[in-house]
């Protein structure tokens, strides 16, 4: 496992544990309905930010021509005797 992959895994596990703890203690403090409202607002904000992300810039065209696909040879069926 590479260093960055390991770091991302640890961060993902930590973020998940933090979210679960925040949800548990948030329900104790704010109440169930308020936590549903907060979760819906955060989820909606995440969905909106995902939709509004700028697409990746296309790569600059290279000077090399693209390879042409090789034509496939078709086999003819012979007459059966």
N, C-alpha and C positions, 0 to 999 in steps of 0.2 A: 504494500500500500504506500503510495507516495505521501510526502509530507503535507501537501496542500489537501489531498483527499482525506487524510487522517484529521487534519484541522477542521475541515468542513463537517466531517462526521461528528466530531466532538462538539462543535458549535451547534449542529442540528439537534443533538441529544440534549445539550444544555438549554437550548431555546424551547424545546418541547417540554422539558421538566419545569422550566420557568413559567411557561404558559399554563401548564396544569396547576401549579402552585398558585399562580395569580388567580386563576379561575376559582379554585377551591376557596381561598381566603376572601376573594372578592364577593362570592356568594354569601359568605358568613357576614361580611360587613355591609354590602350594598343591598343584598336580597336577590332572589332569583330573577325577577322580572327586569330589574335594572341591568343585571349582568347579561341577559338575553339581548337587551337593547344595545349595550356596549359591544357585544360580540357581533351583532348585525351591522353596526356602524363600522367596525374595524374590517369585517369581511367585505362590506360594500366598498370601503376605501381601497382595499387591496384589489378588488375586481376592477375598479375604475382605473387604478394606476397600471394594472396589467394591460388593459385595453388601450390606454393612452401612451404606452411606451413607443418610442420611436423605433422603427425597424432598423436592423443593422445596415450599414452602408454597403452597397455592393462592391465587390473587389474591382480594382482597376483592371481594365482589359489588358491582357498580355499581348505581346507582339507575335507570339507563336500561334499558328492556326490550330483550331481544334481538330483532333483526329477524326477522320471520316469513319463511319461504321463499315465494317467489312461486309460485303454482300454474302448472303447465305446461298449455297448451292442447293438446288432442289433435286431430289432423286426421283427419277421416273420409275414407276412400277412396270416391270416387264410382263409380257404376256405369259400366263401360266399354260403349260402344255398338258 
